[in-house]
Every structure is written in C-alpha cells, then in structure tokens.
Amino acid sequence: MSLDHRLISLLVCPLCKGPLQLRRDGESRPTALVCPADRLAFPIRDGIPVMLESEAQPSEGPEGWAAPGAPPEGARMPGQAGSS
C-alpha cells in the first residue's frame, strides 16, 4: 500500500506543527515521517502514518544539525510538556 503524496503534504508534526519529510527504506517503501525541527520519526505501519507522540522515535537527521544527540533549540522530546 502506498501513501498518497497529497496526504503527506497536508500532515504536520503533532508537536510543533512543522513540515514532515518522508523517509524510505532501501526498497523505496515509506517507513516514517520525520520532523527535522523536533528530530522525531513517526512510523508508517501498513501504509498508515502513526502520528502519536508516544510512538515517535528519535531520528537520525540530515547533516547540519548541531552536535550529535543535541536537540535543536526549542525542540521538545516525547513526553516533555510544552510551554503553551
């Protein structure tokens, strides 16, 4: 089952409301939607994005992120309360 790219363009990170990037495996199958700002990957199971904070995993990010393991300024990790 493949994801509709129009659907992906409408989805945002449930934590920061920022844009998501599609991650694919070696066979070009979608595996996760990644939020670069929060450095979290939301899994895709059976073609359905699981957009739950409790299911998010830390993401290996693109080059250019600050120190490895350090979240970007203002980023929240799952379970961390927001200031709003």
NUBAVEX-316628 format. One record per residue: x, y, z of N, C-alpha, C in turn. Coordinates in nm, 2 decimals. Atoms other than C-alpha are relative to their C-alpha. Example, Ala and Ser with C-alpha at 12.3 -4.5 7.8 and 13.67 -1.06 7.14 Angstrom:
   n.px   n.py   n.pz  ca.px  ca.py  ca.pz   c.px   c.py   c.pz
   0.09  -0.12   0.00   1.23  -0.45   0.78   0.09   0.12   0.00
  -0.09  -0.11   0.00   1.37  -0.11   0.71  -0.08   0.11   0.08
END
This chain:
   n.px   n.py   n.pz  ca.px  ca.py  ca.pz   c.px   c.py   c.pz
   0.09  -0.12   0.00   0.00   0.00   0.00   0.09   0.12   0.00
  -0.08  -0.12   0.01   0.14   0.34  -0.09  -0.07   0.12   0.06
   0.06  -0.12  -0.06   0.08   0.68   0.07  -0.02   0.10  -0.11
   0.04  -0.11   0.09  -0.09   0.95  -0.12   0.09   0.12   0.03
  -0.09  -0.11  -0.03   0.16   1.23  -0.16  -0.07   0.13   0.03
   0.08  -0.12  -0.04  -0.12   1.49  -0.13  -0.03  -0.01   0.15
   0.03   0.01  -0.14  -0.20   1.35   0.21   0.13   0.03   0.08
  -0.13  -0.03  -0.07   0.17   1.37   0.32   0.02   0.15   0.00
  -0.02  -0.14   0.00   0.18   1.73   0.22  -0.09   0.08   0.09
   0.10  -0.06  -0.10  -0.12   1.81   0.45   0.04  -0.03   0.14
  -0.04   0.04  -0.13   0.03   1.63   0.75   0.11   0.09   0.06
  -0.10  -0.08  -0.07   0.23   1.83   1.01   0.04  -0.08   0.12
  -0.04   0.06  -0.13   0.42   1.73   1.32  -0.10   0.03   0.11
   0.09  -0.03  -0.11   0.18   1.69   1.61   0.05   0.08   0.11
  -0.06  -0.08  -0.12   0.42   1.86   1.85   0.02   0.14  -0.04
  -0.04  -0.14   0.03   0.55   2.17   1.67  -0.08   0.05  -0.12
   0.08  -0.04   0.11   0.31   2.18   1.37   0.09   0.03  -0.13
  -0.09  -0.02   0.11   0.61   2.19   1.14  -0.01  -0.10  -0.11
   0.01   0.09   0.11   0.65   2.02   0.80   0.07  -0.13   0.03
  -0.06   0.13  -0.02   0.74   1.65   0.78   0.07  -0.04  -0.13
  -0.07   0.05   0.12   0.98   1.47   0.54  -0.03  -0.15   0.00
   0.02   0.14   0.01   0.91   1.12   0.41   0.13  -0.08   0.00
  -0.12   0.08  -0.01   1.18   0.86   0.50  -0.04  -0.13  -0.07
   0.03   0.13   0.07   1.20   0.55   0.27   0.12  -0.10   0.04
  -0.11   0.10  -0.02   1.39   0.22   0.31   0.07  -0.02  -0.13
  -0.08   0.04   0.11   1.63   0.06   0.07  -0.08  -0.04  -0.13
   0.09   0.04   0.11   1.34  -0.06  -0.15  -0.10   0.11  -0.03
   0.09  -0.12   0.03   1.18   0.29  -0.17  -0.14  -0.01   0.07
   0.13   0.01  -0.07   0.90   0.19   0.07   0.00   0.11   0.11
   0.01  -0.10  -0.11   0.78   0.47   0.31   0.01  -0.07   0.13
  -0.02   0.06  -0.13   0.89   0.39   0.66  -0.04   0.09   0.12
   0.03  -0.10  -0.11   0.84   0.71   0.86  -0.02   0.14  -0.06
   0.01  -0.15   0.03   0.75   1.08   0.85   0.09   0.06   0.11
  -0.10  -0.06  -0.09   1.03   1.28   1.01  -0.02   0.15   0.01
   0.00  -0.15  -0.03   1.01   1.62   1.18   0.14   0.04   0.02
  -0.14  -0.04  -0.02   1.35   1.78   1.13   0.02   0.10   0.12
   0.00  -0.09  -0.11   1.27   2.05   1.39   0.01  -0.07   0.14
   0.00   0.08  -0.12   1.20   1.80   1.67   0.09  -0.12   0.00
  -0.09   0.12   0.02   1.43   1.53   1.53  -0.07  -0.13   0.05
   0.08   0.12  -0.04   1.15   1.27   1.57  -0.05  -0.06  -0.13
   0.06   0.08   0.11   1.03   1.00   1.33  -0.12  -0.07   0.04
   0.13   0.06  -0.02   0.67   0.90   1.32  -0.01  -0.12  -0.09
   0.00   0.12   0.09   0.64   0.54   1.19  -0.12  -0.01  -0.09
   0.11   0.03   0.10   0.43   0.43   0.89  -0.02  -0.15   0.01
   0.03   0.15  -0.02   0.26   0.09   0.96  -0.12  -0.03  -0.10
   0.11   0.04   0.09   0.06  -0.08   0.69  -0.05   0.11  -0.09
   0.03  -0.12   0.09   0.07   0.24   0.48  -0.07   0.11   0.08
   0.07  -0.10  -0.08  -0.08   0.44   0.77   0.10   0.07   0.09
  -0.09  -0.07  -0.09   0.12   0.72   0.94  -0.06  -0.01   0.14
   0.04   0.00  -0.14   0.11   0.68   1.32   0.05   0.13   0.06
  -0.04  -0.14  -0.05   0.11   1.04   1.44  -0.02   0.02   0.15
   0.02  -0.01  -0.14   0.11   0.97   1.81   0.14   0.03   0.06
  -0.13  -0.04  -0.07   0.38   1.14   2.03   0.06  -0.12   0.07
  -0.05   0.12  -0.07   0.41   0.81   2.22   0.07  -0.10  -0.09
  -0.06   0.10   0.09   0.51   0.62   1.91   0.12   0.06  -0.08
  -0.11  -0.06   0.07   0.77   0.87   1.78   0.13  -0.05   0.06
  -0.13   0.04  -0.04   1.13   0.77   1.78   0.10   0.11  -0.03
  -0.11  -0.10   0.04   1.45   0.98   1.78   0.04  -0.03  -0.14
  -0.03   0.02   0.14   1.55   1.04   1.42   0.15   0.04  -0.02
  -0.13  -0.04   0.05   1.90   1.04   1.27  -0.03   0.10  -0.11
   0.04  -0.11   0.08   1.89   1.37   1.10   0.10   0.03  -0.11
  -0.09  -0.03   0.11   2.04   1.53   0.80   0.13   0.07   0.05
  -0.12  -0.07  -0.04   2.39   1.68   0.81  -0.04   0.15   0.03
   0.03  -0.14  -0.03   2.39   2.03   0.95  -0.07   0.02   0.13
   0.05  -0.01  -0.13   2.22   1.95   1.28   0.11   0.03   0.09
  -0.11  -0.03  -0.09   2.42   2.08   1.57   0.08  -0.12   0.05
  -0.08   0.11  -0.05   2.61   1.84   1.79  -0.09  -0.13   0.00
   0.08   0.12   0.00   2.50   1.47   1.76  -0.06  -0.02   0.14
   0.07   0.03  -0.12   2.24   1.39   2.02  -0.05   0.12   0.07
   0.05  -0.13  -0.06   2.17   1.76   2.10  -0.12   0.04  -0.08
   0.11  -0.04   0.08   1.82   1.86   2.00   0.01   0.15  -0.04
  -0.01  -0.14   0.04   1.78   2.19   1.81  -0.07   0.08   0.11
   0.05  -0.09  -0.10   1.70   2.49   2.02  -0.15   0.01  -0.01
   0.15  -0.01   0.00   1.33   2.49   2.12  -0.07  -0.13  -0.03
   0.06   0.13   0.04   1.28   2.12   2.02  -0.05  -0.06   0.13
   0.05   0.07  -0.12   1.07   1.91   2.26   0.01  -0.15  -0.04
  -0.01   0.14   0.02   1.11   1.54   2.31  -0.14  -0.06   0.05
   0.13   0.06  -0.04   0.81   1.30   2.35  -0.01   0.00   0.16
   0.02   0.01  -0.14   0.66   1.33   2.70   0.03   0.13   0.07
  -0.04  -0.13  -0.06   0.80   1.68   2.76  -0.11   0.10  -0.02
   0.11  -0.09   0.01   0.54   1.94   2.84   0.04   0.12  -0.08
  -0.02  -0.12   0.08   0.51   2.24   2.61  -0.03   0.12   0.09
   0.01  -0.12  -0.07   0.51   2.60   2.72  -0.13   0.07  -0.03
   0.13  -0.07   0.03   0.17   2.68   2.57  -0.12  -0.04   0.08
END
